[in-house]
Amino acid sequence: MRDILLENIELLRQRMVNMGLEFGLDHPKVLEYSIKIDELHNELNQIDHSLSKVDNSSKKSYRFYLLENKAHFA
């Protein structure tokens, strides 16, 4: 679940940046992407917070890299 959230955040971020470059940062679609990214970050923070209460060793760090407009996590 955590990895899926991270991938969705990165893909939405890429779309938001592209829209912002094309239409400007105050375009309604750019703002919608920003709001959705914020919501996903909040979900991720809730997951991380829950994991930290249960067991600190189960929380894994992550790294991602981009390849052909797809986010990959390691």
MMTF fields as JSON, N, C-alpha, C and O atoms, coordinates in Angstrom:
{
  "mmtfVersion": "1.0.0",
  "mmtfProducer": "UNKNOWN",
  "numBonds": 295,
  "numAtoms": 296,
  "numGroups": 74,
  "numChains": 1,
  "numModels": 1,
  "chainsPerModel": [1],
  "groupsPerChain": [74],
  "chainIdList": ["A"],
  "bondAtomList": [4, 2, 8, 6, 12, 10, 16, 14, 20, 18, 24, 22, 28, 26, 32, 30, 36, 34, 40, 38, 44, 42, 48, 46, 52, 50, 56, 54, 60, 58, 64, 62, 68, 66, 72, 70, 76, 74, 80, 78, 84, 82, 88, 86, 92, 90, 96, 94, 100, 98, 104, 102, 108, 106, 112, 110, 116, 114, 120, 118, 124, 122, 128, 126, 132, 130, 136, 134, 140, 138, 144, 142, 148, 146, 152, 150, 156, 154, 160, 158, 164, 162, 168, 166, 172, 170, 176, 174, 180, 178, 184, 182, 188, 186, 192, 190, 196, 194, 200, 198, 204, 202, 208, 206, 212, 210, 216, 214, 220, 218, 224, 222, 228, 226, 232, 230, 236, 234, 240, 238, 244, 242, 248, 246, 252, 250, 256, 254, 260, 258, 264, 262, 268, 266, 272, 270, 276, 274, 280, 278, 284, 282, 288, 286, 292, 290],
  "bondOrderList": [1, 1, 1, 1, 1, 1, 1, 1, 1, 1, 1, 1, 1, 1, 1, 1, 1, 1, 1, 1, 1, 1, 1, 1, 1, 1, 1, 1, 1, 1, 1, 1, 1, 1, 1, 1, 1, 1, 1, 1, 1, 1, 1, 1, 1, 1, 1, 1, 1, 1, 1, 1, 1, 1, 1, 1, 1, 1, 1, 1, 1, 1, 1, 1, 1, 1, 1, 1, 1, 1, 1, 1, 1],
  "groupList": [{"groupName": "MET", "atomNameList": ["N", "CA", "C", "O"], "elementList": ["N", "C", "C", "O"], "formalChargeList": [0, 0, 0, 0], "bondAtomList": [1, 0, 2, 1, 3, 2], "bondOrderList": [1, 1, 2], "singleLetterCode": "M", "chemCompType": "L-PEPTIDE LINKING"}, {"groupName": "ARG", "atomNameList": ["N", "CA", "C", "O"], "elementList": ["N", "C", "C", "O"], "formalChargeList": [0, 0, 0, 0], "bondAtomList": [1, 0, 2, 1, 3, 2], "bondOrderList": [1, 1, 2], "singleLetterCode": "R", "chemCompType": "L-PEPTIDE LINKING"}, {"groupName": "ASP", "atomNameList": ["N", "CA", "C", "O"], "elementList": ["N", "C", "C", "O"], "formalChargeList": [0, 0, 0, 0], "bondAtomList": [1, 0, 2, 1, 3, 2], "bondOrderList": [1, 1, 2], "singleLetterCode": "D", "chemCompType": "L-PEPTIDE LINKING"}, {"groupName": "ILE", "atomNameList": ["N", "CA", "C", "O"], "elementList": ["N", "C", "C", "O"], "formalChargeList": [0, 0, 0, 0], "bondAtomList": [1, 0, 2, 1, 3, 2], "bondOrderList": [1, 1, 2], "singleLetterCode": "I", "chemCompType": "L-PEPTIDE LINKING"}, {"groupName": "LEU", "atomNameList": ["N", "CA", "C", "O"], "elementList": ["N", "C", "C", "O"], "formalChargeList": [0, 0, 0, 0], "bondAtomList": [1, 0, 2, 1, 3, 2], "bondOrderList": [1, 1, 2], "singleLetterCode": "L", "chemCompType": "L-PEPTIDE LINKING"}, {"groupName": "GLU", "atomNameList": ["N", "CA", "C", "O"], "elementList": ["N", "C", "C", "O"], "formalChargeList": [0, 0, 0, 0], "bondAtomList": [1, 0, 2, 1, 3, 2], "bondOrderList": [1, 1, 2], "singleLetterCode": "E", "chemCompType": "L-PEPTIDE LINKING"}, {"groupName": "ASN", "atomNameList": ["N", "CA", "C", "O"], "elementList": ["N", "C", "C", "O"], "formalChargeList": [0, 0, 0, 0], "bondAtomList": [1, 0, 2, 1, 3, 2], "bondOrderList": [1, 1, 2], "singleLetterCode": "N", "chemCompType": "L-PEPTIDE LINKING"}, {"groupName": "GLN", "atomNameList": ["N", "CA", "C", "O"], "elementList": ["N", "C", "C", "O"], "formalChargeList": [0, 0, 0, 0], "bondAtomList": [1, 0, 2, 1, 3, 2], "bondOrderList": [1, 1, 2], "singleLetterCode": "Q", "chemCompType": "L-PEPTIDE LINKING"}, {"groupName": "VAL", "atomNameList": ["N", "CA", "C", "O"], "elementList": ["N", "C", "C", "O"], "formalChargeList": [0, 0, 0, 0], "bondAtomList": [1, 0, 2, 1, 3, 2], "bondOrderList": [1, 1, 2], "singleLetterCode": "V", "chemCompType": "L-PEPTIDE LINKING"}, {"groupName": "GLY", "atomNameList": ["N", "CA", "C", "O"], "elementList": ["N", "C", "C", "O"], "formalChargeList": [0, 0, 0, 0], "bondAtomList": [1, 0, 2, 1, 3, 2], "bondOrderList": [1, 1, 2], "singleLetterCode": "G", "chemCompType": "PEPTIDE LINKING"}, {"groupName": "PHE", "atomNameList": ["N", "CA", "C", "O"], "elementList": ["N", "C", "C", "O"], "formalChargeList": [0, 0, 0, 0], "bondAtomList": [1, 0, 2, 1, 3, 2], "bondOrderList": [1, 1, 2], "singleLetterCode": "F", "chemCompType": "L-PEPTIDE LINKING"}, {"groupName": "HIS", "atomNameList": ["N", "CA", "C", "O"], "elementList": ["N", "C", "C", "O"], "formalChargeList": [0, 0, 0, 0], "bondAtomList": [1, 0, 2, 1, 3, 2], "bondOrderList": [1, 1, 2], "singleLetterCode": "H", "chemCompType": "L-PEPTIDE LINKING"}, {"groupName": "PRO", "atomNameList": ["N", "CA", "C", "O"], "elementList": ["N", "C", "C", "O"], "formalChargeList": [0, 0, 0, 0], "bondAtomList": [1, 0, 2, 1, 3, 2], "bondOrderList": [1, 1, 2], "singleLetterCode": "P", "chemCompType": "L-PEPTIDE LINKING"}, {"groupName": "LYS", "atomNameList": ["N", "CA", "C", "O"], "elementList": ["N", "C", "C", "O"], "formalChargeList": [0, 0, 0, 0], "bondAtomList": [1, 0, 2, 1, 3, 2], "bondOrderList": [1, 1, 2], "singleLetterCode": "K", "chemCompType": "L-PEPTIDE LINKING"}, {"groupName": "TYR", "atomNameList": ["N", "CA", "C", "O"], "elementList": ["N", "C", "C", "O"], "formalChargeList": [0, 0, 0, 0], "bondAtomList": [1, 0, 2, 1, 3, 2], "bondOrderList": [1, 1, 2], "singleLetterCode": "Y", "chemCompType": "L-PEPTIDE LINKING"}, {"groupName": "SER", "atomNameList": ["N", "CA", "C", "O"], "elementList": ["N", "C", "C", "O"], "formalChargeList": [0, 0, 0, 0], "bondAtomList": [1, 0, 2, 1, 3, 2], "bondOrderList": [1, 1, 2], "singleLetterCode": "S", "chemCompType": "L-PEPTIDE LINKING"}, {"groupName": "ALA", "atomNameList": ["N", "CA", "C", "O"], "elementList": ["N", "C", "C", "O"], "formalChargeList": [0, 0, 0, 0], "bondAtomList": [1, 0, 2, 1, 3, 2], "bondOrderList": [1, 1, 2], "singleLetterCode": "A", "chemCompType": "L-PEPTIDE LINKING"}],
  "groupTypeList": [0, 1, 2, 3, 4, 4, 5, 6, 3, 5, 4, 4, 1, 7, 1, 0, 8, 6, 0, 9, 4, 5, 10, 9, 4, 2, 11, 12, 13, 8, 4, 5, 14, 15, 3, 13, 3, 2, 5, 4, 11, 6, 5, 4, 6, 7, 3, 2, 11, 15, 4, 15, 13, 8, 2, 6, 15, 15, 13, 13, 15, 14, 1, 10, 14, 4, 4, 5, 6, 13, 16, 11, 10, 16],
  "groupIdList": [1, 2, 3, 4, 5, 6, 7, 8, 9, 10, 11, 12, 13, 14, 15, 16, 17, 18, 19, 20, 21, 22, 23, 24, 25, 26, 27, 28, 29, 30, 31, 32, 33, 34, 35, 36, 37, 38, 39, 40, 41, 42, 43, 44, 45, 46, 47, 48, 49, 50, 51, 52, 53, 54, 55, 56, 57, 58, 59, 60, 61, 62, 63, 64, 65, 66, 67, 68, 69, 70, 71, 72, 73, 74],
  "secStructList": [7, 2, 2, 2, 2, 2, 2, 2, 2, 2, 2, 2, 2, 2, 2, 2, 2, 2, 2, 2, 2, 2, 2, 7, 6, 6, 1, 2, 2, 2, 2, 2, 2, 2, 2, 2, 2, 2, 2, 2, 2, 2, 2, 2, 2, 2, 2, 2, 2, 2, 2, 2, 2, 2, 7, 4, 4, 4, 7, 7, 7, 7, 7, 3, 3, 3, 3, 6, 6, 3, 3, 3, 3, 7],
  "xCoordList": [0.824, 0.0, 0.866, 0.594, 1.902, 2.789, 3.489, 3.596, 3.965, 4.656, 3.713, 4.111, 2.475, 1.489, 1.23, 1.148, 1.104, 0.919, 2.095, 1.907, 3.297, 4.491, 4.524, 4.862, 4.176, 4.176, 3.11, 3.36, 1.924, 0.86, 1.24, 0.963, 1.866, 2.311, 3.278, 3.15, 4.244, 5.246, 4.627, 4.957, 3.748, 3.119, 2.234, 2.237, 1.481, 0.671, 1.544, 1.195, 2.673, 3.595, 4.112, 4.185, 4.467, 4.947, 3.874, 4.156, 2.653, 1.552, 1.32, 1.097, 1.374, 1.169, 2.231, 1.918, 3.477, 4.568, 4.358, 4.502, 4.022, 3.786, 2.632, 2.731, 1.546, 0.408, 0.802, 0.414, 1.569, 2.005, 2.882, 2.779, 3.741, 4.595, 3.791, 4.101, 2.761, 1.972, 0.927, 0.741, 0.25, -0.886, -0.684, -1.511, 0.398, 0.638, 0.241, -0.627, 0.9, 0.705, -0.662, -1.077, -1.369, -2.677, -3.836, -4.998, -3.528, -4.571, -5.323, -4.705, -6.649, -7.447, -7.012, -7.052, -6.601, -6.178, -4.893, -4.728, -3.978, -2.737, -3.077, -2.492, -4.016, -4.42, -5.095, -4.91, -5.878, -6.494, -5.425, -5.529, -4.402, -3.299, -2.63, -2.327, -2.401, -1.749, -2.564, -2.013, -3.86, -4.741, -4.718, -4.648, -4.777, -4.75, -3.42, -3.392, -2.328, -1.013, -0.971, -0.451, -1.516, -1.578, -2.357, -1.95, -3.481, -4.292, -3.515, -3.565, -2.801, -2.013, -0.856, -0.526, -0.238, 0.814, 0.251, 0.901, -0.949, -1.572, -1.811, -1.572, -2.28, -2.459, -1.132, -1.062, -0.082, 1.241, 1.722, 2.272, 1.517, 1.908, 1.141, 1.703, -0.136, -0.921, -0.379, -0.267, -0.048, 0.527, 1.85, 2.079, 2.719, 4.018, 3.862, 4.596, 2.919, 2.693, 2.197, 2.632, 1.29, 0.778, 1.897, 1.99, 2.741, 3.85, 4.829, 5.367, 5.061, 6.023, 5.508, 6.303, 4.192, 3.622, 3.764, 3.973, 3.652, 3.687, 5.113, 5.454, 5.946, 7.299, 8.158, 7.89, 9.162, 10.026, 10.786, 11.145, 11.04, 11.807, 10.985, 11.555, 9.652, 8.831, 8.714, 8.287, 9.084, 9.045, 10.307, 11.425, 10.094, 11.257, 11.454, 10.495, 12.696, 12.987, 12.778, 12.669, 12.724, 12.487, 13.346, 13.785, 13.569, 14.221, 13.438, 12.939, 13.333, 12.67, 13.476, 14.273, 13.254, 13.893, 12.866, 11.915, 13.059, 12.123, 12.702, 13.885, 11.843, 12.24, 11.023, 10.015, 11.126, 10.042, 8.718, 7.695, 8.744, 7.554, 6.869, 5.678, 7.605, 7.077, 7.984, 9.208, 7.398, 8.185, 8.448, 7.543, 9.658, 10.055, 10.664, 11.424, 10.337, 10.814, 11.719, 11.482, 12.757, 13.691, 13.811, 14.555],
  "yCoordList": [-1.198, 0.0, 1.259, 2.217, 1.238, 2.397, 2.674, 3.821, 1.607, 1.765, 2.288, 3.093, 1.836, 2.306, 3.8, 4.558, 4.216, 5.641, 6.465, 7.518, 5.986, 6.707, 6.833, 7.888, 5.768, 5.813, 6.78, 7.553, 6.733, 7.65, 9.105, 9.973, 9.368, 10.733, 11.217, 12.337, 10.386, 10.799, 11.003, 11.968, 10.119, 10.264, 11.509, 12.228, 11.764, 12.983, 14.231, 15.246, 14.157, 15.299, 15.616, 16.779, 14.571, 14.779, 15.435, 16.367, 14.944, 15.532, 16.985, 17.846, 17.245, 18.603, 19.554, 20.667, 19.114, 19.943, 20.226, 21.366, 19.202, 19.391, 20.357, 21.235, 20.194, 21.108, 22.526, 23.493, 22.641, 23.957, 24.656, 25.868, 23.898, 24.478, 24.917, 25.922, 24.15, 24.449, 25.542, 26.417, 25.491, 26.377, 27.399, 28.295, 27.275, 28.178, 27.528, 26.658, 27.975, 27.348, 27.607, 26.879, 28.632, 28.931, 28.317, 28.627, 27.458, 26.78, 25.821, 25.138, 25.766, 24.903, 23.438, 22.795, 22.907, 21.499, 21.285, 20.251, 22.269, 22.188, 22.182, 21.429, 23.02, 23.069, 21.771, 21.32, 21.165, 19.869, 18.802, 18.017, 18.781, 17.836, 18.081, 17.135, 19.34, 19.678, 19.196, 18.653, 19.395, 18.955, 17.429, 16.895, 16.734, 15.266, 14.755, 13.797, 15.396, 15.01, 15.219, 14.376, 16.338, 16.593, 15.498, 15.04, 15.08, 14.023, 12.715, 12.014, 12.396, 11.158, 11.24, 10.248, 12.418, 12.596, 12.391, 11.782, 12.895, 12.7, 11.219, 10.746, 10.487, 9.04, 8.357, 7.496, 8.749, 8.175, 8.468, 7.59, 9.688, 10.043, 9.228, 8.838, 8.969, 8.152, 6.723, 6.132, 6.181, 4.831, 4.799, 3.914, 5.768, 5.805, 5.977, 5.368, 6.795, 7.012, 5.719, 5.365, 5.033, 3.765, 2.73, 2.0, 2.679, 1.727, 2.042, 1.129, 3.304, 3.671, 3.296, 3.046, 3.253, 2.839, 1.337, 0.873, 0.579, -0.884, -1.386, -2.093, -1.013, -1.556, -0.68, -0.57, -0.073, 0.806, 0.058, 0.658, -1.223, -1.967, -2.285, -2.59, -2.221, -2.539, -1.355, -1.524, -0.183, 0.98, 0.976, 1.074, 0.859, 0.805, 2.145, 2.836, 2.485, 3.682, 3.351, 2.183, 4.355, 4.122, 5.049, 6.106, 4.632, 5.426, 5.184, 4.083, 6.197, 5.973, 6.581, 7.496, 6.062, 6.584, 6.581, 5.8, 7.448, 7.58, 6.927, 7.068, 6.215, 5.581, 5.59, 4.941, 6.322, 6.406, 6.816, 6.16, 7.909, 8.464, 7.511, 7.658, 6.538, 5.645, 5.729, 5.769, 5.755, 5.792, 4.369, 3.533, 4.101, 2.785, 2.979, 3.922, 2.103, 2.212, 1.049, -0.088, 1.354, 0.32, 0.328, -0.473],
  "zCoordList": [0.0, 0.0, 0.0, -0.724, 0.817, 0.922, -0.406, -0.838, -1.046, -2.331, -3.408, -4.25, -3.379, -4.353, -4.149, -5.116, -2.897, -2.604, -3.11, -3.719, -2.856, -3.306, -4.822, -5.358, -5.499, -6.962, -7.475, -8.399, -6.873, -7.279, -7.028, -7.856, -5.905, -5.598, -6.66, -7.154, -7.014, -7.999, -9.38, -10.069, -9.78, -11.094, -11.15, -12.149, -10.086, -10.04, -10.024, -10.627, -9.339, -9.296, -10.695, -11.093, -11.434, -12.803, -13.666, -14.42, -13.552, -14.325, -13.927, -14.778, -12.622, -12.13, -12.677, -13.099, -12.668, -13.18, -14.665, -15.107, -15.427, -16.857, -17.114, -17.971, -16.374, -16.526, -16.129, -16.785, -15.058, -14.606, -15.625, -15.816, -16.275, -17.306, -18.525, -19.164, -18.83, -20.019, -19.784, -20.629, -18.642, -18.414, -17.291, -17.121, -16.53, -15.404, -14.09, -14.036, -13.043, -11.733, -11.117, -10.215, -11.59, -11.011, -11.801, -11.538, -12.756, -13.527, -12.601, -11.784, -12.724, -11.831, -11.821, -10.773, -12.957, -13.013, -12.21, -11.563, -12.253, -11.477, -9.986, -9.207, -9.61, -8.201, -7.77, -6.639, -8.669, -8.353, -8.103, -7.16, -8.955, -8.75, -7.402, -6.675, -7.072, -5.811, -4.614, -3.657, -4.673, -3.584, -3.461, -2.354, -4.592, -4.562, -4.001, -3.229, -4.393, -3.871, -2.356, -1.626, -1.886, -0.443, 0.276, 1.344, -0.309, 0.306, 0.389, 1.4, -0.68, -0.676, 0.318, 0.969, 0.438, 1.444, 2.846, 3.696, 3.086, 4.393, 4.666, 5.778, 3.661, 3.814, 4.134, 5.011, 3.415, 3.639, 5.063, 5.728, 5.521, 6.889, 7.922, 8.946, 7.663, 8.591, 8.639, 9.713, 7.488, 7.437, 8.195, 9.02, 7.912, 8.58, 10.091, 10.87, 10.491, 11.922, 12.585, 13.681, 11.911, 12.442, 12.548, 13.535, 11.522, 11.546, 12.67, 13.296, 12.925, 13.965, 15.351, 16.258, 15.526, 16.806, 17.007, 18.127, 15.923, 16.01, 16.138, 17.087, 15.167, 15.141, 14.237, 13.041, 14.787, 13.998, 12.914, 11.9, 13.093, 12.091, 10.848, 9.801, 10.939, 9.772, 8.812, 7.67, 9.259, 8.374, 7.521, 8.026, 6.215, 5.352, 4.649, 4.304, 4.452, 3.681, 2.215, 1.844, 1.406, -0.005, -0.843, -0.391, -2.052, -3.084, -4.352, -4.584, -5.16, -6.434, -7.554, -7.353, -8.715, -9.903, -11.024, -11.003, -11.991, -13.09, -14.332, -14.642, -15.029, -16.267, -17.189, -16.908, -18.278, -19.253, -18.603, -18.799, -17.828, -17.182, -16.22, -15.946, -15.704, -14.679, -13.462, -13.593, -12.311, -11.078, -10.62, -10.615, -10.244, -9.738, -8.365, -8.145, -7.453, -6.088, -5.75, -6.158, -4.999, -4.582, -3.077, -2.513]
}
